[in-house]
Amino acid sequence: MIRLANINDYNKVSKVHYEVHKIHADNRPDIFNDIDNTLDKEYYNSLIKSDAENIFVYEKDAEIIAFAIIKESKSKDLGLMKSRNFLYINDFVVSSVYRGKGVSKELYNYIKEYAKNKKMDAIELGVWSFNERAIKFYENMGMQEKMKRMEDIL
């Protein structure tokens, strides 16, 4: 079952968040700290209370096995670029036990329907280049590369 998160879900969401954070910390230790508490409780609570941001959780057998933090965004028409309404996925997290079992697809499709119902123009997200599995998943869901963010590590 996919539903909106609530205050009481914090510990379960935080547990799943740590799993994915660990992947990032292992692959980019120059950017990510390897810490236990990866989801700040005040930040989580602010998302629960927000009108423009939501957390959707995928619950199975009273456990949260996946979640997505989304934000409704609007860009202004600045002459050069058109105004747009889009949904930005800040986090898309699936427990390692449930990866490759259709959970990601189900959660993404839920978010896509939500965006359509909100009359959004697009769904956007950022994905780390080392995360080839996630990139392949997003491409399979119909997403396409829009731009690249590059770095020169000194």
C-alpha positions, 0 to 999 in steps of 0.5 A: 500500500502506498500512502502519505507518510505521517509523524509516526513513520519517522523511525521506519523511513529513517531506517530505509533512508540509511540503506541508500545513504550507505551506498552513496557514502561508500561510492562518494566518501569525498561528499557523503559522511558515513553516519547512522542518523541520515534523516534529520527528524526536524527536516522530516517533520517539516516535510510532513507539515508542508503543503508543497512537499510530501513523503509517499511511503510504500508499506508492506506487512506494517513495514515501510519498504520504500519511500519518495520525498517529492516537491511541487515546483514552479519556474517563472517565465523569465523570457528566455525560459518558459514557466513550468510546473513540475514535480521534483523527486528529492529522494526515491528509496527502496529497501535492498530486500525489495529491489528488483521486485516491482516496488520501485515501478509501483511507487514511481507510477503512483508518483506519476499519476499524482503529478498528472492529477496535479497538472504537472508538466514533468517529473524531474530528479537528480541521480548520481552517475555511479548509481547505474542501476537507478539510472537504468530504472529511471530510463525504463520508466521513461525518463530521459537525460535533460542535462549533466552536472559535472565536476573537476575534483581538485 
